[in-house]
Amino acid sequence: MMKKIIVILLSLIMIFGLAACGNSASTEETNAPDVQGSKVLVTYFSATGNTEGIAEHIASGLNADIYEIVPEEPYTDADLNYSDNNSRTTIEMNDPDALPAISGSVENMEKYTVVFIGYPIWWGDAPRIVSTFVESYDFSGKIIVPFCTSGSSDIGSSAADLEQLTSGAEWLSGKRLSGSDSQDTVMEWVNSLGLNFEE
Ligand SMILES: Cc1cc2nc3c(=O)[nH]c(=O)nc-3n(C[C@H](O)[C@H](O)[C@H](O)COP(=O)(O)O)c2cc1C
């Protein structure tokens, strides 16, 4: 008789145990949309390749999508000459309202929750084409992570200036990186952001 009771008790424990397992599996399924929601896009503008290298480190480190902000009219060496008062970049940077045109666009921006935005520092600021980029999309509800490369300048107020052009997004504090930083250095910073990048 005692044996029978023990067998029945053990069976009940197993049945409830299995039911519990079943529950936890279905909880995971319910959470799936949240996890999918943390999809990351790394966007960047780069005239001479430094910011591009950093963007590639981030995208490959996070297995994220990457998008290059490509000017409709490419910047020539003459355009980039900051010693020339009449060069295209000098003229653009002297005009806070300049919005140089971009060729192409991000497909399905709505599917990304975290958007990195990378750019070189030009005259202490973000190139005006990055203003065109941030004005072109609805970033509300997204987390934006600005980063830049430069000769030596820090990120300064460049990211705060870009933030003014968006609404409803959470901008994390930005980071200045050196174009020659290794992937390990770059990912150390990315991992320090404390974001959940799991796919
Ligand atoms: C027009 C222009 C202005 C620049 N102004 C600055 C500056 O104010 N401070 C600085 O440290 N570097 C400045 N630089 C250097 C760039 O920020 C640096 O080379 C950057 O890494 C270039 O990135 P990229 O290769 O992705 O275009 C300037 C470069 C250009 C072309």
PDBQT file of the ligand as one rigid body, heavy atoms in Angstrom, charges set to zero:
ROOT
HETATM    1  C1  LIG A 201      36.635  69.489 -43.368  1.00  0.00    +0.000 C 
HETATM    2  C2  LIG A 201      37.294  68.783 -42.220  1.00  0.00    +0.000 A 
HETATM    3  C3  LIG A 201      37.273  69.337 -40.951  1.00  0.00    +0.000 A 
HETATM    4  C4  LIG A 201      37.865  68.679 -39.863  1.00  0.00    +0.000 A 
HETATM    5  N1  LIG A 201      37.769  69.232 -38.632  1.00  0.00    +0.000 NA
HETATM    6  C5  LIG A 201      38.316  68.578 -37.564  1.00  0.00    +0.000 A 
HETATM    7  C6  LIG A 201      38.233  69.134 -36.247  1.00  0.00    +0.000 A 
HETATM    8  O1  LIG A 201      37.615  70.175 -36.001  1.00  0.00    +0.000 OA
HETATM    9  N2  LIG A 201      38.838  68.447 -35.224  1.00  0.00    +0.000 N 
HETATM   10  C7  LIG A 201      39.526  67.287 -35.434  1.00  0.00    +0.000 A 
HETATM   11  O2  LIG A 201      40.044  66.711 -34.484  1.00  0.00    +0.000 OA
HETATM   12  N3  LIG A 201      39.599  66.722 -36.679  1.00  0.00    +0.000 NA
HETATM   13  C8  LIG A 201      39.015  67.338 -37.741  1.00  0.00    +0.000 A 
HETATM   14  N4  LIG A 201      39.091  66.777 -38.989  1.00  0.00    +0.000 N 
HETATM   15  C9  LIG A 201      39.722  65.457 -39.128  1.00  0.00    +0.000 C 
HETATM   16  C10 LIG A 201      38.657  64.349 -39.189  1.00  0.00    +0.000 C 
HETATM   17  O3  LIG A 201      37.724  64.460 -38.127  1.00  0.00    +0.000 OA
HETATM   18  C11 LIG A 201      39.300  62.944 -39.043  1.00  0.00    +0.000 C 
HETATM   19  O4  LIG A 201      40.297  62.764 -40.017  1.00  0.00    +0.000 OA
HETATM   20  C12 LIG A 201      38.233  61.847 -39.159  1.00  0.00    +0.000 C 
HETATM   21  O5  LIG A 201      38.727  60.654 -38.573  1.00  0.00    +0.000 OA
HETATM   22  C13 LIG A 201      37.845  61.582 -40.607  1.00  0.00    +0.000 C 
HETATM   23  O6  LIG A 201      36.879  60.554 -40.633  1.00  0.00    +0.000 OA
HETATM   24  P1  LIG A 201      36.472  59.817 -41.986  1.00  0.00    +0.000 P 
HETATM   25  O7  LIG A 201      37.724  59.162 -42.541  1.00  0.00    +0.000 OA
HETATM   26  O8  LIG A 201      35.468  58.802 -41.563  1.00  0.00    +0.000 OA
HETATM   27  O9  LIG A 201      35.913  60.846 -42.917  1.00  0.00    +0.000 OA
HETATM   28  C14 LIG A 201      38.511  67.422 -40.078  1.00  0.00    +0.000 A 
HETATM   29  C15 LIG A 201      38.544  66.879 -41.362  1.00  0.00    +0.000 A 
HETATM   30  C16 LIG A 201      37.945  67.543 -42.426  1.00  0.00    +0.000 A 
HETATM   31  C17 LIG A 201      37.987  66.917 -43.785  1.00  0.00    +0.000 C 
ENDROOT
TORSDOF 0
